[in-house]
């Protein structure tokens, strides 16, 4: 054990966060090293001074937001891959670890250049025709979604989009080609009416994780409150079982600028009102929210829950 390690872990030692064996070794080092003993004394004095200050309690909204971010990060965190996996599948790490000779670098450049030319030629040759498409168009080739029409009483939608020339595709929302265009339109189109129609069509397929992710994105980030409301309507039945949906709805309740969206989010969270993050948000809103309706409904939801001691 060296001095650098000791100084990096003194704080953990002071707050009893070190494992027993590491704690024992640090204590043994302190008895032999005057500099580290002095560092420990300084940090212990600082800890005492900080402990004398009044503790500021964070607001319920801050705690709820922090809890949501932590839950979502834990849900989506990827396990660290083994070194051989990184070597095989992470070109960036591979390039950092290998020193290429000039000859090999030249060869890689030539191969990449030739591949780019071949890909460009292939793309150009495939794009000669136009009309009703028979395969899903690539996002990079779409100029924009111009209209989405839902056929009344059926599951069919007609999506018209610009490529080199206006093209359209018609079919069920379950059709992967149609669904890809709807997902693209919900996130990327500048026309709010097109986004609204796209989200409306997608709500019938919210059991699909890709669709749910797009509806969650629309609820969080779409600039049009009508689109956000439509997305909220499609997500409502998944608040209980999907933590990402619940977090997005809770964020809408706390932060959305539109009272209609916030009211819808409040009612969507009613089945999970006993969740700790939701309960904390309700406690704050019942006291501080500028909307009388939100305050009253929050109080009602809290009153329906058993007291927690």
Secondary structure, DSSP 8 states (H G I E B T S, - for coil): --HHHHHHHHHHHHTT-S-HHHHHHHHHHHHH-HHHHHHHHHHHHHHHHHHTS------HHHHHHHHHHHHHHHHH------HHHHHHH-HHHHHHH----HHHHHHHHHHHHHHHHHHHHHHHHHTS--SS-SS---GGG--EEEEEEE-TTSSEEEEEEESSSEEEEEEETTSHHHHHHHHHHHHH-S-HHHHHHHHHHHGGGTTSHHHHHHHHHHHHH-S-HHHHHHHHHHHGGGTTT-HHHHHHHHHHHHH-S-HHHHHHHHHHTGGGTTSHHHHHHHHHHHHH-S-HHHHHHHHHHHHTS----
